[in-house]
């Protein structure tokens, strides 16, 4: 299962979004990246797949361009204010699952939304440290993003529950006592093999 979920709004900064996907795929492997247009096969239940992937991913990158926050439907309603908005549902699902969620700001001037501008169930997004991919230094920005994402996955690998054994505590000391016939002396040998005469 892909470890990274790319959450995005389709009309928002499409060309930069595609560059981010290609850069992360080149760095980490396409199999590690979930992007709805590439990762959901024809005929599959896309709603179920989106929910499952958002709940089980190790890292969700929320790609935020200049049009992300205020995108609206044809009737003028802001998409984020609709309970069935997929971007909102993806983020809320990942946050509820306790997954790491990282806002990725696309462009030099894009700002992280204020909590007051977000639905309550995803308001936490406004408090999360973001990464930025600058348009004016795109190759460097994409490389930095790849480095940071790879490092975050490495951190996840070393957390308890991700295949690493917990550090072993100190082993209990062992004491052996023997009585030597003839002299009546005794010795104690600890784990370090140090012999102390009784």
N, C-alpha and C positions, 0 to 999 in steps of 0.2 A: 504494500500500500504506500502511496506517495507520502512523504513526511512533511512536505511544505504545501500549504494551500494558498493560492493567489486569489484574493478577493478583490474585485474591481467592478466599476460601473462601465458598461460597454461604450457609451458615447464619450467617456472622459479620457483624454490623453491617450488615444489608442496606439499611436506610433511609439510612444515611450513605454507603454505597457508591454507591447510586443518585444521591444528591445530588452526589457527587464526579464521577460520569460526566456528569451534566447540566451541571455547572459547567464542566468541561473541554471538553465539546462546544460549549457556548455561546461559550467563549473562543477555541477553536482550530478548531472545525468538527468535526462528527461523523465525517467521513471520516478524520480524523487519529487517532481513538481506536479501538483494538481491544478490544472487550468481548465475551466469548464468546456471551452470550445474544443480543446484537444483531448481531454481525458474522459469524456462521457461518450460511449459508443452509441451509434444509431439504435433507436428502439428501446434504450434503457430508460428506467424510471429516474429522470434527472432530479426530481425533488428528493427522492430517497437517497440517491448518491450524494447530492450536495450536503444534505443533513449529516449523513454518516461520515463523509470526509471532513466536514467542519468539526465534528465532534471528536474525531480520532486523530487528526493531524497533530504533529508535534509543534509546528510553527505555522501561524497564519500571518501572511504579509498582506496588509490592507493597503492597496495602491490608491493613493489619494492625489488626484490632479486638481486643477483649478475649478472644474465643473462638478466635482464629486458631491459637495455638500448641498448645493442648491439645484441639482438636476430635478426637472419637473416633468410630469406626464402631460399629455395633450390637454387635459382639463385644468392644468395649472397647479395641481397638487404636488407638493414636494415629495419626491419618491421616498425619502427616508421617513416621512410621516405616515406612510402606508404600512399597515401591520404585516402585509404579505410581501413587502419589498425584499428581494432576495439578498441584497447586500446587507441589509439590517439583520435578516435572519441568520446569515452566515456568521456575522460577527458575534451576535448574541449567543449562538450555539457554541462557538469556540470559547467565549468567555465563561459561560456556564460550566463547560467541561474542564475549566482550569488550564486550558492550553495557553502557550505563550502567543501573544498577539502583538505584532509590531506594525505601527503605522509607517508606511513608506511614502514620503512626500515627493511627488513628481514635479520637477521644475524648480527654478530658483526662488520663485515668489510664493509658492503654495504654503499656506499656513495650516497648522494643526487646528481642527475645529475646537471651539470652546464646548465645555460640557453642556452649557445651557442651550446650545444649538443642536444637540443630539437627543434622540429618544432616550428615555431613562434607562432602558435595558442595555444600551451600548454607550452610556455617558462615560464609563470608565476609559473608553478609548482616548479621551482627551487628556488623561493623566499618564498615558504610557509614553515612554521614551521613543522617539521616532528616528528613522533613518531618512536621509534625503538623497535623491539622485538629481544632480544639477544638470540642467539642459546645456549650460554653457561649457561644462567640462564632462560631457556624457561618458566617454570611455573610462575616465578616472572614477566617475561616480558609480558606474556599473561594476567596476572591479572592487571598489570599496564595499558595495552592497554584497557582492559575492563573498568577500572575505568575512564580513560580519555575519552573514547567514550561516556560512560554514562553521564559524566559531560558536554560534548559538546552538547548532545541532551537536557540536562536540560537547558543549556543556550539558545538553540533554542526555547524551550518552552516558555521562558520568554520574548522573543523579540516581539515587536509589530507585530500583524498579526497572531500570533500563539495562539489565544484563551485567551489572558490576556487583561483585560481592561486597558487603559492608566490611569496613576495616575491622580486623580481628582485634579483640581486646587482649590485654596481657594474659598470658597463660598462668593458671594458678601454680604457685610454687609447690614443689613436691619434696617432702622430707622423709628420709629413710633412717631408721635407727636399728643398729645391730649390736648385739652383745658378743664380745669376743671371749671365748673360753680361755681360762688360764690367767689372764691378767685382769679380767673384769672390766676392761675399758670398753667404751662405746664410741661410735662415730655417727655423725650426721652428714649426709651428702645432699646438697641442694641441686636444683636443675643445672646450675653452672658448674657442677662437679667439684665444687670447693669442699674439701674435707675438713671438718672441725672435730678435734678430739674432745670427748666429753670429760 
